[in-house]
Amino acid sequence: MPSEREFWPLKATRDVGDARRAVHAAARSAGFRSADAVRLATAASELGRNAVIHGKGGRMTLERLDEGAGIRLEFRDEGPGIPDIEQALVDGFSSTGSMGFGLGGARRLVHSFQIESGAGEGTRITVVRWRR
């Protein structure tokens, strides 16, 4: 059975809220426990916000894996990229004066976290959370 994919634009802050609600609903409908659905939705909110603020907008792709046993989210933007990914994942690091828990915090909320980025190349972050 082919996986089901949904696409969400991330052009403004309101889009992040819409994407977060969609992720939470998809996780709950796939049988995720409430706390796990909240973890995935929180990661989506952090990564979506980064795409809007740092990446000048982008999109989120939501894909159900193994008949709903997992959910993969991909965030893409065409912003300036992240010059130092390891530094960006350190708690407390911020390029905009925020608390600096976005990327590292999102990574802790999911089972798989991959990031591809470079200066001037935009950013692609893919995360997966599995139902327990």
TIRO-2110 file (N, C-alpha, C; in Angstrom, 1 decimal):
// TIRO-2110
0.8, -1.2, 0.0, N, 1, A
0.0, 0.0, 0.0, CA, 1, A
0.9, 1.2, 0.0, C, 1, A
0.7, 2.2, -1.0, N, 2, A
1.5, 3.4, -1.0, CA, 2, A
1.2, 4.2, 0.2, C, 2, A
2.3, 5.0, 0.6, N, 3, A
2.1, 5.9, 1.8, CA, 3, A
1.2, 7.1, 1.4, C, 3, A
0.5, 7.6, 2.3, N, 4, A
-0.3, 8.8, 2.1, CA, 4, A
0.5, 10.0, 2.5, C, 4, A
0.6, 11.0, 1.7, N, 5, A
1.3, 12.2, 1.9, CA, 5, A
0.4, 13.4, 1.9, C, 5, A
0.7, 14.3, 2.8, N, 6, A
0.0, 15.6, 2.8, CA, 6, A
1.0, 16.7, 2.9, C, 6, A
0.7, 17.8, 2.2, N, 7, A
1.6, 18.9, 2.1, CA, 7, A
1.0, 20.1, 2.8, C, 7, A
1.8, 20.8, 3.5, N, 8, A
1.3, 22.0, 4.2, CA, 8, A
2.3, 23.2, 4.0, C, 8, A
1.8, 24.3, 3.4, N, 9, A
2.7, 25.5, 3.2, CA, 9, A
3.0, 26.1, 4.6, C, 9, A
4.2, 26.6, 4.6, N, 10, A
4.7, 27.3, 5.8, CA, 10, A
5.2, 28.7, 5.4, C, 10, A
4.3, 29.5, 5.2, N, 11, A
4.6, 30.9, 4.7, CA, 11, A
4.5, 31.9, 5.8, C, 11, A
3.6, 31.7, 6.8, N, 12, A
3.4, 32.6, 7.9, CA, 12, A
3.2, 31.8, 9.2, C, 12, A
3.2, 32.5, 10.3, N, 13, A
3.0, 31.9, 11.6, CA, 13, A
1.8, 31.1, 11.7, C, 13, A
0.7, 31.6, 11.2, N, 14, A
-0.6, 30.9, 11.2, CA, 14, A
-0.5, 29.5, 10.6, C, 14, A
0.3, 29.4, 9.5, N, 15, A
0.5, 28.1, 8.9, CA, 15, A
1.2, 27.1, 9.8, C, 15, A
2.0, 27.6, 10.7, N, 16, A
2.7, 26.7, 11.7, CA, 16, A
1.6, 26.0, 12.6, C, 16, A
0.7, 26.8, 13.0, N, 17, A
-0.4, 26.3, 13.9, CA, 17, A
-1.3, 25.3, 13.1, C, 17, A
-1.6, 25.6, 11.9, N, 18, A
-2.3, 24.6, 11.1, CA, 18, A
-1.6, 23.3, 10.9, C, 18, A
-0.3, 23.4, 10.6, N, 19, A
0.5, 22.2, 10.4, CA, 19, A
0.6, 21.4, 11.7, C, 19, A
0.8, 22.1, 12.9, N, 20, A
0.8, 21.4, 14.2, CA, 20, A
-0.5, 20.7, 14.4, C, 20, A
-1.6, 21.3, 14.2, N, 21, A
-2.9, 20.6, 14.4, CA, 21, A
-3.0, 19.4, 13.5, C, 21, A
-2.6, 19.5, 12.3, N, 22, A
-2.7, 18.4, 11.3, CA, 22, A
-1.8, 17.2, 11.8, C, 22, A
-0.6, 17.5, 12.3, N, 23, A
0.3, 16.5, 12.8, CA, 23, A
-0.3, 15.8, 14.0, C, 23, A
-0.9, 16.5, 14.9, N, 24, A
-1.5, 16.0, 16.1, CA, 24, A
-2.7, 15.1, 15.7, C, 24, A
-3.5, 15.6, 14.8, N, 25, A
-4.7, 14.8, 14.4, CA, 25, A
-4.2, 13.5, 13.7, C, 25, A
-3.2, 13.6, 12.8, N, 26, A
-2.8, 12.4, 12.1, CA, 26, A
-2.2, 11.4, 13.1, C, 26, A
-1.5, 11.8, 14.1, N, 27, A
-0.9, 10.9, 15.1, CA, 27, A
-2.0, 10.2, 15.9, C, 27, A
-2.9, 11.0, 16.3, N, 28, A
-4.0, 10.4, 17.1, CA, 28, A
-4.8, 9.4, 16.3, C, 28, A
-5.1, 9.8, 15.0, N, 29, A
-5.9, 8.9, 14.2, CA, 29, A
-5.1, 7.6, 13.9, C, 29, A
-3.8, 7.7, 14.0, N, 30, A
-2.9, 6.5, 13.7, CA, 30, A
-2.8, 5.7, 15.0, C, 30, A
-3.4, 6.1, 16.1, N, 31, A
-3.3, 5.3, 17.3, CA, 31, A
-2.2, 5.7, 18.2, C, 31, A
-1.5, 6.8, 18.0, N, 32, A
-0.5, 7.3, 18.9, CA, 32, A
-1.1, 7.7, 20.2, C, 32, A
-0.4, 7.4, 21.3, N, 33, A
-0.9, 7.8, 22.6, CA, 33, A
-0.9, 9.4, 22.6, C, 33, A
-1.7, 9.9, 23.5, N, 34, A
-1.8, 11.4, 23.5, CA, 34, A
-0.5, 12.1, 23.7, C, 34, A
0.3, 11.6, 24.7, N, 35, A
1.6, 12.3, 24.9, CA, 35, A
2.5, 12.2, 23.7, C, 35, A
2.5, 11.1, 23.0, N, 36, A
3.4, 10.9, 21.8, CA, 36, A
2.9, 11.8, 20.7, C, 36, A
1.6, 12.0, 20.6, N, 37, A
1.0, 12.9, 19.5, CA, 37, A
1.5, 14.3, 19.8, C, 37, A
1.4, 14.7, 21.1, N, 38, A
1.9, 16.0, 21.5, CA, 38, A
3.3, 16.2, 21.3, C, 38, A
4.2, 15.2, 21.5, N, 39, A
5.6, 15.3, 21.3, CA, 39, A
5.9, 15.6, 19.8, C, 39, A
5.2, 14.8, 18.9, N, 40, A
5.4, 15.0, 17.5, CA, 40, A
4.9, 16.3, 17.0, C, 40, A
3.7, 16.7, 17.5, N, 41, A
3.2, 18.1, 17.2, CA, 41, A
4.1, 19.2, 17.6, C, 41, A
4.7, 19.0, 18.8, N, 42, A
5.6, 20.1, 19.3, CA, 42, A
6.8, 20.2, 18.5, C, 42, A
7.4, 19.0, 18.1, N, 43, A
8.5, 19.0, 17.1, CA, 43, A
8.1, 19.7, 15.8, C, 43, A
6.9, 19.4, 15.3, N, 44, A
6.5, 20.0, 14.1, CA, 44, A
6.3, 21.6, 14.2, C, 44, A
5.9, 22.0, 15.4, N, 45, A
5.7, 23.4, 15.6, CA, 45, A
7.1, 24.1, 15.6, C, 45, A
8.0, 23.5, 16.3, N, 46, A
9.4, 24.1, 16.4, CA, 46, A
10.0, 24.2, 15.0, C, 46, A
9.9, 23.1, 14.3, N, 47, A
10.6, 23.0, 13.0, CA, 47, A
9.9, 23.9, 11.9, C, 47, A
8.6, 23.9, 12.0, N, 48, A
7.8, 24.8, 11.2, CA, 48, A
8.1, 26.3, 11.4, C, 48, A
8.2, 26.6, 12.7, N, 49, A
8.5, 28.0, 13.0, CA, 49, A
9.9, 28.4, 12.5, C, 49, A
10.8, 27.5, 12.6, N, 50, A
12.2, 27.7, 12.0, CA, 50, A
12.1, 28.0, 10.5, C, 50, A
11.3, 27.2, 9.8, N, 51, A
11.2, 27.3, 8.4, CA, 51, A
10.6, 28.7, 8.0, C, 51, A
9.7, 29.2, 8.8, N, 52, A
9.1, 30.5, 8.6, CA, 52, A
10.0, 31.6, 8.9, C, 52, A
10.6, 31.5, 10.1, N, 53, A
11.4, 32.6, 10.6, CA, 53, A
12.8, 32.7, 10.0, C, 53, A
13.5, 31.5, 9.9, N, 54, A
14.9, 31.5, 9.4, CA, 54, A
14.9, 31.2, 7.9, C, 54, A
14.0, 30.4, 7.5, N, 55, A
14.0, 29.9, 6.1, CA, 55, A
13.2, 30.7, 5.1, C, 55, A
12.6, 31.8, 5.7, N, 56, A
11.7, 32.7, 4.8, CA, 56, A
10.5, 31.9, 4.2, C, 56, A
10.1, 30.9, 4.9, N, 57, A
9.0, 30.1, 4.4, CA, 57, A
9.4, 28.8, 3.7, C, 57, A
8.5, 27.9, 3.6, N, 58, A
8.8, 26.6, 3.0, CA, 58, A
7.5, 25.7, 3.1, C, 58, A
7.7, 24.4, 3.3, N, 59, A
6.6, 23.5, 3.4, CA, 59, A
6.9, 22.3, 4.3, C, 59, A
5.8, 21.7, 4.8, N, 60, A
6.0, 20.5, 5.6, CA, 60, A
5.2, 19.4, 4.8, C, 60, A
5.9, 18.2, 4.7, N, 61, A
5.3, 17.0, 4.2, CA, 61, A
5.0, 16.1, 5.3, C, 61, A
3.8, 15.6, 5.4, N, 62, A
3.4, 14.6, 6.4, CA, 62, A
3.2, 13.3, 5.7, C, 62, A
3.8, 12.2, 6.2, N, 63, A
3.7, 10.9, 5.5, CA, 63, A
3.5, 9.8, 6.6, C, 63, A
2.5, 9.0, 6.4, N, 64, A
2.2, 7.9, 7.3, CA, 64, A
3.1, 6.7, 6.8, C, 64, A
3.7, 6.1, 7.8, N, 65, A
4.6, 4.9, 7.5, CA, 65, A
4.0, 3.6, 8.0, C, 65, A
4.2, 2.5, 7.3, N, 66, A
3.8, 1.2, 7.8, CA, 66, A
2.4, 1.2, 8.4, C, 66, A
1.5, 1.7, 7.5, N, 67, A
0.0, 1.7, 7.9, CA, 67, A
-0.2, 2.4, 9.2, C, 67, A
0.5, 3.5, 9.4, N, 68, A
0.2, 4.4, 10.5, CA, 68, A
1.1, 4.1, 11.7, C, 68, A
1.9, 3.1, 11.6, N, 69, A
2.8, 2.8, 12.8, CA, 69, A
3.8, 3.9, 13.0, C, 69, A
4.1, 4.7, 12.0, N, 70, A
5.0, 5.8, 12.2, CA, 70, A
4.6, 7.0, 11.3, C, 70, A
5.1, 8.1, 11.7, N, 71, A
4.8, 9.3, 10.9, CA, 71, A
6.1, 10.0, 10.6, C, 71, A
6.3, 10.3, 9.3, N, 72, A
7.5, 11.1, 8.9, CA, 72, A
7.1, 12.5, 8.5, C, 72, A
7.8, 13.4, 9.0, N, 73, A
7.6, 14.8, 8.7, CA, 73, A
8.9, 15.3, 8.0, C, 73, A
8.7, 16.1, 6.9, N, 74, A
9.8, 16.7, 6.2, CA, 74, A
9.5, 18.2, 6.1, C, 74, A
10.5, 19.0, 6.5, N, 75, A
10.4, 20.4, 6.5, CA, 75, A
11.5, 20.9, 5.5, C, 75, A
11.1, 21.7, 4.5, N, 76, A
12.0, 22.2, 3.5, CA, 76, A
11.8, 23.7, 3.4, C, 76, A
12.9, 24.4, 3.3, N, 77, A
12.9, 25.8, 3.0, CA, 77, A
14.0, 26.2, 2.1, C, 77, A
13.9, 27.4, 1.5, N, 78, A
15.0, 27.8, 0.6, CA, 78, A
15.7, 29.0, 1.1, C, 78, A
15.8, 29.1, 2.4, N, 79, A
16.4, 30.2, 3.1, CA, 79, A
17.9, 30.2, 3.0, C, 79, A
18.6, 30.9, 3.8, N, 80, A
20.1, 31.0, 3.8, CA, 80, A
20.8, 29.8, 4.2, C, 80, A
20.1, 28.8, 4.8, N, 81, A
20.8, 27.6, 5.3, CA, 81, A
21.4, 27.7, 6.6, C, 81, A
21.9, 26.7, 7.1, N, 82, A
22.5, 26.7, 8.5, CA, 82, A
24.0, 26.4, 8.3, C, 82, A
24.9, 27.4, 8.5, N, 83, A
26.3, 27.2, 8.2, CA, 83, A
27.0, 26.2, 9.1, C, 83, A
26.5, 26.1, 10.4, N, 84, A
27.1, 25.2, 11.3, CA, 84, A
26.0, 24.4, 12.0, C, 84, A
25.7, 23.2, 11.5, N, 85, A
24.6, 22.4, 12.0, CA, 85, A
24.8, 22.0, 13.5, C, 85, A
26.0, 21.5, 13.7, N, 86, A
26.3, 21.1, 15.1, CA, 86, A
26.1, 22.2, 16.1, C, 86, A
26.6, 23.4, 15.8, N, 87, A
26.4, 24.5, 16.7, CA, 87, A
24.9, 24.8, 16.9, C, 87, A
24.1, 24.7, 15.8, N, 88, A
22.7, 25.1, 15.8, CA, 88, A
21.9, 24.1, 16.7, C, 88, A
22.5, 22.8, 16.8, N, 89, A
21.8, 21.8, 17.7, CA, 89, A
22.1, 21.9, 19.1, C, 89, A
23.0, 22.8, 19.5, N, 90, A
23.4, 23.0, 20.9, CA, 90, A
22.4, 23.8, 21.6, C, 90, A
21.8, 23.3, 22.7, N, 91, A
20.9, 24.0, 23.5, CA, 91, A
21.4, 25.4, 23.9, C, 91, A
20.7, 26.4, 23.8, N, 92, A
21.1, 27.7, 24.1, CA, 92, A
21.6, 28.5, 23.0, C, 92, A
22.0, 27.9, 21.9, N, 93, A
22.5, 28.6, 20.7, CA, 93, A
21.3, 29.2, 20.0, C, 93, A
21.4, 30.5, 19.6, N, 94, A
20.3, 31.1, 18.8, CA, 94, A
21.0, 32.2, 17.9, C, 94, A
20.5, 32.2, 16.7, N, 95, A
21.0, 33.3, 15.8, CA, 95, A
20.1, 34.5, 15.8, C, 95, A
18.9, 34.4, 16.6, N, 96, A
18.0, 35.4, 16.6, CA, 96, A
17.6, 35.9, 18.0, C, 96, A
18.3, 35.5, 19.0, N, 97, A
18.1, 35.9, 20.4, CA, 97, A
17.0, 35.2, 21.1, C, 97, A
16.5, 34.1, 20.5, N, 98, A
15.5, 33.2, 21.2, CA, 98, A
16.2, 32.4, 22.3, C, 98, A
15.5, 31.5, 22.9, N, 99, A
16.0, 30.7, 24.0, CA, 99, A
17.0, 29.6, 23.4, C, 99, A
16.9, 29.3, 22.1, N, 100, A
17.8, 28.4, 21.5, CA, 100, A
17.5, 26.9, 21.8, C, 100, A
16.3, 26.5, 22.0, N, 101, A
16.0, 25.1, 22.2, CA, 101, A
15.2, 24.4, 21.0, C, 101, A
15.0, 25.1, 19.9, N, 102, A
14.2, 24.6, 18.8, CA, 102, A
14.7, 23.4, 18.2, C, 102, A
15.9, 23.4, 17.6, N, 103, A
16.4, 22.2, 16.9, CA, 103, A
16.7, 21.1, 17.8, C, 103, A
17.5, 21.4, 18.8, N, 104, A
17.8, 20.3, 19.8, CA, 104, A
16.6, 19.7, 20.5, C, 104, A
15.7, 20.6, 20.9, N, 105, A
14.5, 20.2, 21.5, CA, 105, A
13.6, 19.3, 20.6, C, 105, A
13.5, 19.7, 19.3, N, 106, A
12.8, 18.9, 18.3, CA, 106, A
13.4, 17.5, 18.2, C, 106, A
14.7, 17.5, 18.1, N, 107, A
15.5, 16.2, 18.0, CA, 107, A
15.2, 15.3, 19.1, C, 107, A
15.0, 15.8, 20.3, N, 108, A
14.7, 14.9, 21.5, CA, 108, A
13.3, 14.4, 21.5, C, 108, A
12.4, 15.0, 20.7, N, 109, A
11.0, 14.6, 20.7, CA, 109, A
10.7, 13.5, 19.7, C, 109, A
11.6, 13.1, 18.9, N, 110, A
11.4, 12.2, 17.8, CA, 110, A
12.3, 11.0, 17.9, C, 110, A
12.1, 10.0, 17.1, N, 111, A
12.9, 8.8, 17.1, CA, 111, A
14.1, 8.9, 16.1, C, 111, A
13.8, 9.6, 15.0, N, 112, A
14.8, 9.8, 14.0, CA, 112, A
14.8, 11.3, 13.6, C, 112, A
16.0, 11.9, 13.4, N, 113, A
16.2, 13.3, 13.1, CA, 113, A
17.3, 13.4, 12.1, C, 113, A
17.0, 13.9, 10.9, N, 114, A
18.1, 14.1, 9.9, CA, 114, A
18.0, 15.6, 9.4, C, 114, A
19.1, 16.2, 9.3, N, 115, A
19.1, 17.6, 8.8, CA, 115, A
20.2, 17.7, 7.7, C, 115, A
19.8, 18.4, 6.6, N, 116, A
20.7, 18.7, 5.5, CA, 116, A
20.6, 20.2, 5.3, C, 116, A
21.7, 20.8, 5.3, N, 117, A
21.7, 22.3, 5.1, CA, 117, A
23.1, 22.8, 4.8, C, 117, A
23.2, 23.9, 4.2, N, 118, A
24.4, 24.5, 3.9, CA, 118, A
24.2, 26.0, 3.6, C, 118, A
25.2, 26.8, 3.8, N, 119, A
25.0, 28.2, 3.5, CA, 119, A
24.6, 28.5, 2.1, C, 119, A
23.5, 29.2, 2.0, N, 120, A
22.9, 29.5, 0.7, CA, 120, A
22.2, 28.4, 0.0, C, 120, A
22.0, 27.2, 0.7, N, 121, A
21.3, 26.1, 0.1, CA, 121, A
19.9, 25.7, 0.6, C, 121, A
19.5, 26.5, 1.6, N, 122, A
18.2, 26.1, 2.3, CA, 122, A
18.4, 25.0, 3.2, C, 122, A
17.4, 24.5, 3.8, N, 123, A
17.4, 23.4, 4.8, CA, 123, A
16.3, 22.4, 4.6, C, 123, A
16.7, 21.1, 4.8, N, 124, A
15.7, 20.0, 4.8, CA, 124, A
15.9, 19.3, 6.1, C, 124, A
14.8, 19.1, 6.9, N, 125, A
14.9, 18.4, 8.1, CA, 125, A
13.8, 17.3, 8.0, C, 125, A
14.2, 16.1, 8.3, N, 126, A
13.3, 14.9, 8.2, CA, 126, A
13.3, 14.3, 9.6, C, 126, A
12.1, 14.1, 10.2, N, 127, A
11.9, 13.5, 11.5, CA, 127, A
10.9, 12.3, 11.4, C, 127, A
11.1, 11.3, 12.2, N, 128, A
10.1, 10.2, 12.3, CA, 128, A
9.9, 9.9, 13.8, C, 128, A
8.6, 9.7, 14.0, N, 129, A
8.2, 9.2, 15.4, CA, 129, A
7.4, 7.9, 15.1, C, 129, A
7.6, 6.9, 15.9, N, 130, A
6.9, 5.6, 15.8, CA, 130, A
5.9, 5.5, 16.9, C, 130, A
4.8, 4.9, 16.6, N, 131, A
3.8, 4.6, 17.6, CA, 131, A
4.3, 3.5, 18.5, C, 131, A
4.0, 3.6, 19.8, N, 132, A
4.5, 2.6, 20.8, CA, 132, A
3.4, 1.6, 21.1, C, 132, A
END
